[in-house]
């Protein structure tokens, strides 16, 4: 199953890169602004009272995993402040201008699902999706045997957002969400 997911992500990225006119970044803001926006919400007093999450500073790496969607990636770990170790990571794939072209949220175990979905919803809000569009993406992940996916056209952002969810490819445990965008409505 892991090989299937890895192949699927590569095929999706390749299909988007072939039709380059249809591929667009998921955000017009640069990765540092994006991370600071998320951290600003996470570290607000109100949010911390509800869910005491942390997000680490972003570390930049060469994107060897999916170079079709960005030459570099920034990785932040996240989790509950009360946990003994991070619960997962969020990976921001960036283009040559450091704009976020795609993102992946990885949960290291099934126990981190709730916090990962909270982070996903916060990320979708930071992207400028309406609450209805974000809820549609998350609530309409089809239940495929190998990979779940959901698609929504955002009138506000003039983008088609594709959310994929599946098992982690590098581990026996955990899961991942991947978000990419296109300017094609269908």
Secondary structure as UniProt FT lines:
FT   HELIX           2..18
FT   HELIX           20..22
FT   HELIX           31..42
FT   HELIX           45..50
FT   STRAND          53..55
FT   STRAND          59..62
FT   HELIX           67..69
FT   STRAND          72..80
FT   TURN            81..82
FT   STRAND          88..94
FT   TURN            96..97
FT   STRAND          99..107
FT   HELIX           110..112
FT   HELIX           113..126
FT   TURN            127..128
FT   HELIX           131..139
FT   STRAND          147..154
FT   TURN            155..158
FT   STRAND          159..167
FT   STRAND          175..182
//
